[in-house]
Amino acid sequence: MRSTTKRRTSLTKFVLLFAAGGLLLTLPPARPACAHFLWLATEGDGKVPAVRAFLSETPAPDLPEFLKTIASAKMSAGGRPLGWTKGEETYHVSLPTPLPKVIDGVCDLGVMTRKGATFRLVYTARVQLGPPPPAVEGAATDDLRLALLARSGETPVVAVTFRGRPLPGATIKVFPEDGEPIELKSDKAGELVVPDLAKGRAGVLAKWVEAQPGELEGKVYREARYYATLTVGPNVSGADPAPAVAEPFAELIEPVNSFGGALSGDWLYVYSGHVEGTHRYHEGATSRHFRRLNLKDRTRWEELPPGPSLQGVSLVAHGGKLYRVGGMVAKNRPSEPDDLVSVADFAVYDPATATWADLAPLPSPRSTHDAVVIGDKLYVVGGWSLPGGDAAHGEFHKDALVYDLSR
């Protein structure tokens, strides 16, 4: 989020999206590239979009080091090859004139062995840039493919094909813009409805395993695994694009840093935080407010029921609710020596009822830590344990915690 305000409002806690917290002493290992897939996605206003190619679990670019995995991928439009160049986080696909409505990618990773299984792995990807046609003309039909097709008087459907023929019973995962992924199956006609896809607000992944042995470049495999992805560009439905919003983001009512920040749906939440000068701590140096800003309207901060005044506190979102983790309070008056105390508080806020509820506290007090939700797990990493007195009396946590929010 780009800020043009004159105030130096700190969004440190808001932008730190990868950290952790809950009851485990080590973080899970990084997932291997086998859980990532080839994606094509657009950037721009839909009139002259930029098309990017990348390897990721979701329709958003992942770690740049994964790009080397798809260095051999081939891009095409209407059967004609397209060039591409490597950027910092994605490959930039060169688009011809006139702009094609369908761009395809394919990456055959060959034969590999994992966990005792030998298989061939093939990725395909597609991005559609124009209104959905009754059938995709001129696009690649090899291997597993997805396409958004028009149906007269009905919602466009996603068609799943394998080597040009409809594929019923294919496993489909939908990645909505907001919320958790959804797993579905294609119907008897090899189709399914994904309403948000035509609006450019979702990505789709299909999986199909061909249980047939084969040989490639002298290597024998027992089965072939195919993964196909599909995204659409903005305004793919053919409707007039929405006008750009000219209003700037409303400033926070007071300069604040070391606060808890989280996104949930269309709302940005900001919890408490430090409002005094650097390293000035006392009872009145911490904001007593809990606020949120609607990112579509973005003109007014709304006051919410506050909890305890804290700084160095984490706020994360999950399932439409907000979770507050730890933090620090200053118990001294302005004229007294610092008396800084970390807390073990853990609480949940429900926007539907505008109420807070206390949860099981952390195993020990923790502040100025990081926290993130991955799936249903809340991870908390690092942070200080301040028992009182000034900051020199604190100890830094060298462990991480995890809490299962589904339980």
Steps between C-alpha positions, in 0.01 A plus 500: 500500500651832394466795736513868399430643845743739666489319830758228551245241605673168559343200328773264611270245660261516205752415233682225690293217359723206583571415863335269757338386844341224727654192670766354273872562538596485134340625180401252228759462224458692175280318251681355199440623146283192431213683671529787252346535155543702183275808492431776249343818639444858390601839629343823378157648431375235258549712185874448458584247773838356578513121521727337757605135535616350830508188716287514814245314710245777439428755220745742666878487439703308756872494575715617204734200529219278368523669158786274395264201521294630206788640294419248225130592480355605164241774444263525204192680366288338232769238453771760434795514742549809715821636645556573866763661719593437861419768758576513871198296610330386175555444131359776275313357201529696174153565355432529126274753327207472483469376857404129511210387714674186623864444599625153585807368678639150538790363701590131476725426797570149376535187712568524871491281808354609833414288800561182305269598210635562149281722284496756222401852605339746257380853582271705277367851557253731329390861533198639316500869410164544328132415552446123523416343161274197448821305427866588519632526147865472409612423856716203588299181552779267607509346845281633784338840433249737658289761320226747592215458250176690440161333528203683350305674777698325770803559719824417314638157582849361544559216255759234582652314206770237461652484155205694363223287653274584799630358826236411763601439861817709490616641834467880496625749758363854491706782650260791571635850548364493856472191715642149500544274193204281403530147355245388239452239226410554134155363407410235241559752222839594643369839614439702816391853592744741669314837516795712616731374225332707226547809719873437526463425872605136511747252358435134424728195523417158354674167566484180298705181529530273197573156649681378192870412489728647237852594409659842439859551391591152615334539839208275590212635710190334649255790462472857373384783723345807338426836663322783319428855618268773374462869573316775314589861443299789646182587312495158333120501523491782245337751736629855523787520748426663832624859525821552691458617858652844532451547873816453709509270799382669817784572741506339839359734761832504687858410407566150632758223478561156651129425463313184399379502139303250292289468185166320509269517201477862384620636835837610635513475881742695723524417869650735763875576464757755620411869453785681685852590393763232441587303816260705714292256701231570760134428570374757249744416219285223354190549284172396656333452161404208278402615152433373151491649148287371214743464207226550241362819653832594673375840617434447873650305790236325709539470878462148643473370857851532644690246703802569723744767382805322360801549279715234340175307453409271208161484328413229246184402311344156455150393405367855512622556857800691642746347747708718735828351624720627784629856526659732756370752754688780673391527865699811593386861494677750267729626779594153626762249377384255235303202625438285192307173522425250222162325514386148410155614384331313216153613389262488204280778358184414307393785264153344471429562870759775563626312808831376637546159666808385694672179390762280668799728574843450347733268694703809599476878444614622157519837323646647178468156343370403157190295422336354191221256412578222251199279432337449840822544698602820680878528534676737743876556471754676720420806708606636838408391849512815715443435873502866609754779519664630184564308177842386618331252735327314215585169337437418134306183419692261276209265440180503297146399592209365300128496582241299306211742434280219364487356854 
